Amino acid sequence: MHGMWRDGNHFELLPEAALFLPTMFEAVDQARHSVLIELYLMESGRLATALIEALVRAVERGVSVLLLLDGYGAMGLATVDRQRLEEGGVALRFFNPLGVQSLVRNLTRDHRKLVVVDGAEAFTGGFGAVDEFLDAWYEVAVRIEGPVVADWVRLFCRLWDSPMSRGPGRASLVRGLELAARQREGYRGMRGRVVWGQGYRYQAIRHSLHHRVSTATERLWICTPYFVPTFTLRRRLARAARRGVDVRLLLPGEVHDHPGVRYAGQRFYGRLLRAGVRIFEFQPTFIHAKFSLADDWVSLGSCNFDHWSLQWNLEANQEVDDPRFAAEVAGLFERNFASSREIDPETWSRRPRMQRFREWLYGTLDAWLTRLR
Ligand SMILES: O=P(O)(O)OC[C@H](O)CO
């Protein structure tokens, strides 16, 4: 499902935690009415402690603070931290806590990442409140202002007040939340829309990407940490490359938090390379960012291109259709391509047997997981 395209927004690209963390913390510190946060990962540590302190400070100023965490992704949040949040007045809810009634239901996770301040300013990207995001992982976020923020707020409110979310925070807290779209004087705003998905039931992010892959005319650059593309996406990428589009993938190198996922995706490299797709593996650290560029269209947010994101998770991305923002994202891609190792098709075709065996092994596991519903 997706929201409407809305004009008059401002989007600011925030590559790397050194940029987006201070910007987000400053926004929370300046909040006057409300702070809404929705995260997949939150684990006790330095970042979670700093976040808890900022949220409690906001409550002390009279701000209404709502924190919606995934019931699985927040399992690493210690009881003492949960107590600090509750005692500090933060309304806390958990999406779909693990249960024994239906094991398959446990696969549905809230993977979205969102911070909204005063209904006027929002942030999304691939971030979470775990220490890896401080400096170990490469991540990207976007700061959003304008009419599209209201769509993010509505998305948050629906999940907060849904039967799948539980916890001490009252469901009714989201009723009557204030929205305050900010306008910038003399600024020609950008076009954007929110796109979301719920596993195999709603796949708007995937359909939107497929459409762009099939209609791109010049460039199609995709960055994703977990690249296990479906047959349809692989075919569309190959076709785009064959019709002359500059198709490039920016993927993690050997530094990876789930190496098995990397091997599962690498089994598709050969065919993509033969079709003319260029593949870059990022070297400095683990690249966890999720953003795509097709001509002047950008999609950035929580969605990976693996079966977890496409079949089970709740996901949400910000789409932007604007040449100025696209130029910024292209610049970011270029810098990251320069820090990557490009896979040479000839060398790849002569890779060792052990590598091929791992691709087969993890590929088989992945194919088996795909069948779970
Ligand atoms: O699921 P992501 O993309 O937020 O990444 C978090 C990793 O799964 C943690 O291992």
The ligand as an ORCA input file, in Angstrom:
! r2SCAN-3c Opt
* xyz 0 1
  O      16.798     -6.144      9.871
  P      17.611     -4.898      9.662
  O      17.821     -4.620      8.251
  O      17.117     -3.733     10.451
  O      19.019     -5.257     10.240
  C      19.175     -5.748     11.502
  C      19.821     -7.085     11.422
  O      18.906     -8.050     11.001
  C      20.391     -7.462     12.719
  O      21.140     -8.626     12.569
*
